[in-house]
């Protein structure tokens, strides 16, 4: 057993540990994938995330259940990351869109680390404090803009790059009310960034003067005429994380956690780059212009007509003289708002034998809050992207076995339902119900250091979805689905924990 000096160091040691964790962690925080991320420490990851009733002792209880911060023995600092290696594809239905029947379009994501860092300090036998930084929500999907034959991928018009980065910073206080009952809570400061990029379809745009759409005048569906991108960084939101733990006896414990929803308003910039269509309107078209000055309409390049909507940064070089800094598609401000959902988690742990610990958690996540993405542009006006997500359920089963005093083996199983309903399975987040298996080990080579590693296999059920939005006169429905999304991932996690 460590001496009281090691168990109860002064506040300077706690401050020093904070600097270590934040310093190692900060450079990498801005990378996350998957809208809901539960891999907030390698120990809990190896248990399939079952940690609300019995924490890991590495500080990750700041997230999983703040009540367990009472267990802090002196100063504990941990830093770690999970790396997500995802793969996926969209396969066109046969007869969905000739000549692309049966064509597979692969997701183009790089491996992405999801970092976390925690520091906890036991003030006394009944009080514990902590500070954590973790990424509970994030999204990054990258799809090709064009196919092998040079044509534009339909999904690029829905979005070829989507990125939402979100970090929660949470100070925590925990208190042991009775020998069996503990509570913990902390405010959350959320720091978030968003980036969305897509190709714009000329056929869906109205002609000058709010006339008919270009599609109604014969422009083919999914004719690319511009790239659009919006970005906002460093926006803030607030919330809270609360946990309760009850130890019924030496073998049985239960826990409950509630993480509040966090709403974040984004103020960013939208930029547009003109793409060459190669289309020409004949002299009989109502869009034809008198280019020669003879008083009669001439065949008119569509790109010339469209150029006046772009500013100097976005217009095609050939039509730079038509650039308009106040054009509809010039660089402009954009506002949006996203609500990251609440989480309600309950669980139980059973010390089956002296060496075997069994755990089970149930999680309810309020994804119904993610109903739409509202966009308000300075010049384009308001746009709304419907999502209509459903609340989700997850069951997590975990176990760990102490082979030696210094070596613990862990495994787990996780099942969770999908948030996206059938008519909004899109390139933004082509998710489905998932089954996941986890395994890992914890090794403590020194009294003051511990290393945890974990592996997680994610297998998602194939699901039908779409790669286009409704055309003029169409409504959002499953009739727009024209292919199959497949997705899977391998996740690798590691955490280094130091005890002071």
N, C-alpha and C positions, 0 to 999 in steps of 0.2 A: 504494500500500500504506500502511495506517495505521501510525503510529509505535508503538514498543514501549510507550509510555505509554498509548496508546489500547487496545492489545491486552491489556495486563496491569495494569489498575487495581487499587487496593488493596481490602481487604475492606469498607471503608465504602461504596464504590460498589455492591458486591454487595448489601449490606444495604439501601441506598436503593432499589435496583431491586426488591427483594422487597416493600418497602412500597408502591411504585407498583402492582405487579401485584396484590397482595392487596387493596389499598385499592380499586382499580377493580373488582375481580372479586367481592368478597365479597357485596355487596348482592343479587346476582342468582343465587347458586348454587342456590337451592332450587327451580329449575324445570327439569324434564326430561321428555322424552317418549320412549316406545319403550323396551322392556326392555333391549335391548343398543344402546348408542350408540357409534359409532365416529368421529363427526365432532369430533375433538379439536384441530382447527386448520384454517384455511382452505386452507393449502398442501396438506396431506395429503388433505383432503376433496376437492380438485379432482383429485387422482390416484386417487380412489375408495378412499382409505385405504391405498394401497400405499406403505409407508414403513419397513418393517422392515429392508431392506437398505441404504437410502440415506435419511438424514433430511433434514428441511427446513431446519434451521438456525435455527428460530424457538423452540426450546426444547421443542417438542412431542415430541421423541425421548424425553423423560422417560417418556412413556407408550408410544410406538410401539416404541422400542428404546433402553433406557438406555445402551447401549454408545456411542451416537453423541454423548453428552454430552461425550466427549473432544474433539469438534470445536469446543467452545465457544471463541470468540475474544474474550477479555475478558468483559465482562458483557453478557448479552442478556436482555431482559425483553419478554415478549409478553402481550397480553391480547386475548381475542376471544370470539365467540359464534356459534353456529349457531342459526338460527330455523327451527323445523319447523312448516309449515302443512299439517296433515293433514286429509283428508276421507275419509269412509267411510259405509257404510250396510249395513243388514241387510234383505234382501228375503224376506218369508214365501213359502214354497212355495204354489202353488195347491192348495187343499184341505187345507192344513196346519192352519189354525185359522180357520174361518169366524167372523166376517165379514172377517178380516184377510188373506185370500188375496191374494198379490201386493202387499201394502202394503210400502212402503219406509220404514224408520226410520233417520234420519240421525244419525251421530256428531256430538256437540256440543262439539268441542274448540276452544279458542282457540289462536292461534299461541303457541308456547312457545319461549323462548330456552334454549339449552344452553351455558353459559359455560365457559371454561377460562382458566387463567393459568399462566405458566411463567417461571422465572428460572434462568439457567445462568451459570456462571463458570469460565473456564479457569484453573486453578491453575498449570499448567505445560503443556509440550508433551505430557505423558503423563497428566495428571490433570485431571478435570473434575468439578464438583459442580453440583447443581441442586435446585430445589424446584418442584414442580408441584401444581396443584389442578385436578381435572377430574372429569367425570361419565360414567363408563363404563357405568353401568346406571341406568335410570329408566323409569318407566311413568306415564302419565296418560291415562285414558280416561273420557269423560263421555257418558253416554247419557240421553235423556229419560226421566223417570219415568212420564209419562203420554202417551198418544197424543192426536191431535186431537179425538177424541170423548170424551175424559175418562177412558177406561179405562186401566188400568195396562199399560205395556209389559212383556211377559213377561221381557225381559232385565233389567228392574229388580230382579227377584227373585234374579238371579244377581249383580248388582252394577251400580248406575248411576253410581258414581264410584269409580275405583280409582287410587290415586296412591302411587308408591314413588319417593322421592328419595334419591339416593346420591351422596356426594362422596368422592373419594379424594384424600388429601393425601399426597404422596410426596417425601421427600428422596432424593437420588440421588448416588451416587459412581460414576465411570467411570474405567477405567484402560486404557492402551494397553500390552499385554504385549509385543508385537513390532510392527514397522512395519506388519504386515498384520492382526494380531489384537487386538481390543479387547473388553472386557467391561464391563458396568455393571449396577448393582442398587440397589434401594432398598426400605425397608419401606413399607407402606401403612397409613395410618390412615383407616378408612372411617367416615364420619358419615352416618347414615341416618334417614329418617322414613318412616312408612307410614300410609296412610289408606284405609279401605275402607267403602263405604256401600251398603246394599241395602234393599229392601223385604222384609218377612217375610210368608210365606204362611200364613194361618190353617189351611188344609186339611191342612197337613203337621204341625201341632202336636198334641201329645197332650192329651186332656181331663184335668181335674183327677183326681188319684189314679192317674196313669199308665194311664188308660183308653184306649179307642180314639181314633184321631185324629179331629179335627173333620171331615175329609174323609169318614171312614167313617160319620159321622152326617149326611151330606148337604151339608156346606159345599162350595161349588164350588172347583175347583182354581184357584190363584192369586187367592185372596181376600185383599187387602191389609189387614192389621190393625195394622202398625207399621212405622216406619222404624228401621233400626239403623245405627249408625256406630261404628267403632273408629279410634283414632288413637294413635300413639306417635311421639315426636320426639326427635332428638338421640342416638340409640343408636349405640354404637361397635363396630367390629370391626377386626381386623388381618389383614394379608396381606403379600405381597411381589411385586415386579416385577423380572424378571431378563432381560438381553439379551446377545447375543453378535453380533459383526460381524467378518467376515473379508473382506479385500480381496485377491482372487486376483491382480489386476493393475490397471493404470490404468483398465481398462474394465469389469471384472467384480467385483461385490461380492455377498456373500450375508449374510443375517442371520437370527437366530432369537430369538424372545421367548417367555417363559412368565410369565403373570400368575396367581398362585395363587388358589384359591377363597377367599372371605371369608364367614364365617358370622356373622350378627348376631342377637342375641336382643332382642326388643322387649317392653317393659313399658309398657302404656298403659291407656287408659280406653275403655270401651264405654258408649254411651248409646242409649236407646230412646225413641221418641216414638209414642204411640198414634194410630192412624188410625181414623176412623169407618167401620165396615162397613155399618151400616144393617140388619144381620141381626137377626131375632128368632126365638128357639126357641119352638115351640108348646108348649102345656101338656102335650102327650103326649111331649115330648122328655125323655130322662133328665137333661138339663141345665136343665130348667125349674125355677124357684125359686118359693117362696111369697112373693110380693111384697106381698100385701094382708093377710097374717096370718090368713087364714081356714082355714088348714090344708090347702089344696089348691094344686097348682102353677099358676102363671100364665104367660102368654106373657112370655118373658124376653129383653130385649135382649142380644145377644152382647157389645156394648161394655161393659155393666154387669158381666158375668161376667169379662171380661178386665181391667177397670180395676185390680183388686187386684194385678196383676202389675207395675204401673208405679209409679214414685215421683212426687212432686209435680211434678217438672220435666217428666215425660213423659206423664202421664195427661191424657185429655180433660177440658176444663174442666167439662163437665156431670157428670162423675163424680169430681171432685176429692176428695170425701169418702171414696172407696174407695182412695185412693193408699196405697201401702205401701213404705216406704223399704227394706225387705228383700225386696221382690217379686222374682220370677225375672227380670223385665225392668227392674229398677231400674238406675241407674248403677252400674257395677262395674268392677273391674280385669280386664284381659285380657292374656295373654301369647302371643307367637308367635315363630317363628324362621324366618329365610330364609337360604338359602345362595346367594350370587352366584357364578356358575361360573368355573372357570379358563379361560384363553385360551392356546392354543399357536399361534404364528404363525411361518411360515418364508417367506422371500422371496429374490428375486434382482433385481439391477439391472444394466443394461447401458448403458454410455455408447456408443451406436450411432455417433454422430458428435460432433464438438466441441460442437454445440449441442443434440443430441437425446439425452434420457435415457429409457430404457424400464424399466418396473418390473412385477413380478408377485409377488403374495403368495397364500399359502394359509392359511386360518384354521380351526382346530378349536376349538369352544367346548363345554365340558362341561355343557350344559343338563340332562343327566340328573340332576344334583344337585337340580334344582327339581322334586321328586317330589310334594310336597304342601304345603299351608299348614295347619299345625296351630294350632288356637286353643284356649286354655284360659281359660275364663271363671270368675270368682269364684263365680257362682251358677248359671250355665247349664251348667257342666261343660265337657267336652272336645268339640270339633267338629273335623273334618278336611275340608279341601277338596282333593280330588285334582287333580293337574296332570299327572303322568306325562310330563314333557317328554322329548324325545329330544335327543341331542347334535347339533350343527349343523355344517355345512361352508360355507365361503365362498371364492370365488375373486375376487381383485382385480387388475385390469390398469390400469396408469397410464402416462402419458407426459408429458414436459414439454419445451418447446422455447424456447431463448433467442433471441428476436427481436432484442433489443438488450441491452446490458450492464445496463440498468435495467428491462427488461421480459421476463417469462417467461410463456408460455402453457401451460396444463395441461388434460388431459382424462383420463377414465377410465371403466371399466365394472366393475360389481360384480354378482355373483350369489351369493345365499345361500339355504340351505334353511331350512325352518320348524322350530321346536322343538316346537310343540304337535301332538300326535297327533290323528287324525281325530275322536276322541270327546271331546276337550276344547277344541274351537274355540268359545270363548264370548265374551261381551262383555268379559271381563277383558282378553284379548289375542287378537283375531280375526286371527291372522297366517296367512300362507301363504308359499310360495317367492316371492322377490323379484328383480327385475331393476332395476338402477339405473345411470343415466348421470350423469357429472359433467363440469364444465368450470369453468375459472377462470383468473385471471391474478395475477401478482405484480409489483408496481411498487415500485421503490426510488427515490423522487424525491430523497432526500438520503442522504449516506453513513451517517448514523446512524439512518435510519428506513426501514421497509419496510411496505407495505400489501398484504395478500393478500385476494382475494375469491373466492368459489366459489358455484356453483349445482349442486344435485343433484336429479335427477328420480327419484322412487321409484314404481315400478309393481309392484303385488302381484297375483299370480294370484288370481282369484276362488276361493272355497273354501266348501264346505258346512259348516255348523256349527249349534249349538243356542242357544236362549235360555232354556232351562229345565233344571233338574236332574231326577234320577229321582223319580218318585212312589213311594209306598209299594208295595213289591213289585217295583219295576223296578231294573235294574242299569244302570250307566253303559255306554253303547254308542253306535254311530253311528245306531242306530234312533231316537235322540232328536233327531237333526239335522232341522230343519224349515225350513231356509232357506239363503240364500246371503249370505256376507259379501264385500263389495268394499271395497278400501282403496287409497289412494294418498297421496302427499305431495310437496310442494315444499320443499326445504331451501335456505336462504341462509346463507352463512358469511362472516365477515370477521375478520381478525386484524391487529392493529397490533403491530409489532415495533420495539423501540428498542435501539440498540447504544451502549454506554457505553465 
